[in-house]
Amino acid sequence: MKKRQPMPRNNRLLTDVELEFMTIVWRLGSATVKEVMKNLPEFRNLAYTSAATIMKILNQKGYLKCQRDSFAHTFTPIISKVEYENSFLEHTVTHVFDGEPVALVQRLLGASQIHKDEILQIEEVLKNLLANKKKRK
């Protein structure tokens, strides 16, 4: 099987904390540092300056753009959640599973406790994928 190449766009993966922040911004659509802080779990007791630094890093990495308002900075995602998920999966397939997506799927299905209804859902997704592939030929 031919090995896939990593995606050419932003290939820098997020740290756990950065992903937590991005998940909030993706959910809200755009957010200030204070809005992100309000949506963090209670155990994540960060100082405003620490949160602002994380947002600045996300801006520098090219995940967020910053709109400077009169009193606050509003951050908006540059990369959508779906785009990040695709980039993350491409990175994982390439660097962990030697470019073999089947190996990822086998490991995922084998490592998880999947219920029968979830297996049926996966089966339906695969059927739709095959049907779409046949239509394109």
C-alpha positions in Angstrom: 0.0 0.0 0.0 1.3 3.5 -0.9 2.3 5.6 2.1 0.5 8.9 2.5 2.3 12.2 2.8 1.5 14.5 5.7 -0.7 17.4 5.0 1.2 20.5 3.8 -0.7 23.0 5.9 -0.2 23.7 9.6 1.3 20.5 10.9 2.1 21.5 14.4 0.0 19.5 16.8 -1.6 21.1 19.8 -0.6 20.4 23.4 -3.3 19.2 25.7 -3.9 22.7 27.1 -3.9 24.3 23.7 -6.4 21.7 22.5 -8.6 22.5 25.5 -8.5 26.2 24.6 -9.1 25.6 20.9 -12.1 23.3 21.7 -13.6 26.2 23.6 -13.0 28.7 20.8 -14.3 26.3 18.2 -17.5 25.8 20.3 -18.0 29.5 20.8 -17.0 30.6 17.3 -14.8 33.4 18.7 -13.8 34.4 22.2 -11.8 36.7 24.4 -9.4 35.4 27.0 -12.0 36.0 29.7 -14.6 34.1 27.8 -12.2 31.1 27.4 -11.4 31.3 31.1 -15.1 31.2 32.0 -15.5 28.0 30.0 -12.5 26.2 31.4 -13.1 23.4 34.0 -13.0 24.5 37.6 -9.8 22.5 38.3 -8.0 24.5 35.6 -7.2 27.5 37.8 -5.1 29.7 35.5 -4.1 33.3 35.9 -5.4 35.7 33.2 -1.8 36.2 32.0 -1.2 32.5 31.6 -4.4 32.1 29.6 -3.5 35.2 27.5 -0.1 33.6 26.8 -1.7 30.4 25.6 -4.0 32.4 23.3 -1.0 34.3 22.0 0.9 31.0 21.3 -2.2 29.7 19.4 -2.2 32.9 17.4 1.6 32.6 16.6 1.1 28.9 15.6 -1.5 30.0 13.1 -4.6 28.5 14.8 -6.2 31.7 15.9 -6.4 35.2 14.5 -6.6 38.2 16.9 -9.0 41.1 16.4 -7.9 44.0 18.7 -11.0 45.8 20.1 -10.9 48.8 22.3 -10.7 46.9 25.6 -10.2 43.2 24.7 -8.7 41.0 22.0 -11.2 38.7 20.3 -9.7 35.4 18.9 -11.3 33.5 16.0 -10.2 30.2 14.6 -8.2 30.1 11.4 -8.3 26.3 11.2 -11.6 24.6 11.8 -12.0 21.7 14.1 -12.5 19.3 11.2 -9.3 20.6 9.5 -7.4 20.0 12.7 -8.9 16.5 13.1 -7.8 15.7 9.6 -4.3 17.0 10.2 -4.0 15.1 13.5 -5.2 11.9 11.9 -2.8 12.3 8.9 0.1 12.9 11.4 -0.9 9.9 13.4 -1.2 7.6 10.4 2.1 8.8 9.0 4.2 8.9 12.1 2.6 6.2 14.4 1.1 3.7 11.9 3.7 3.9 9.2 1.4 5.4 6.7 -1.2 2.6 7.0 -4.7 3.9 7.8 -6.0 0.3 8.0 -3.6 -0.3 10.9 -5.0 2.8 12.7 -8.6 1.6 12.2 -7.7 -2.0 13.3 -6.0 -0.7 16.5 -8.8 1.7 17.3 -11.5 -1.0 16.9 -9.4 -3.6 18.8 -8.5 -1.3 21.7 -12.0 0.1 22.3 -15.0 -1.5 23.8 -17.4 -1.0 21.0 -21.1 -1.8 21.4 -23.1 -3.5 18.8 -25.0 -0.4 17.8 -21.7 1.4 17.3 -20.4 -1.4 15.1 -23.6 -1.1 13.0 -23.0 2.7 12.7 -19.4 2.1 11.6 -20.7 -0.5 9.1 -23.1 2.1 7.7 -20.4 4.7 7.3 -18.2 2.2 5.5 -21.1 1.2 3.1 -21.7 4.9 2.4 -18.0 5.5 1.8 -17.9 2.5 -0.7 -21.0 3.8 -2.5 -19.5 7.2 -2.9 -16.2 5.8 -4.2 -18.2 3.7 -6.8 -20.1 6.8 -7.9 -16.8 8.7 -8.5 -15.5 6.0 -10.9 
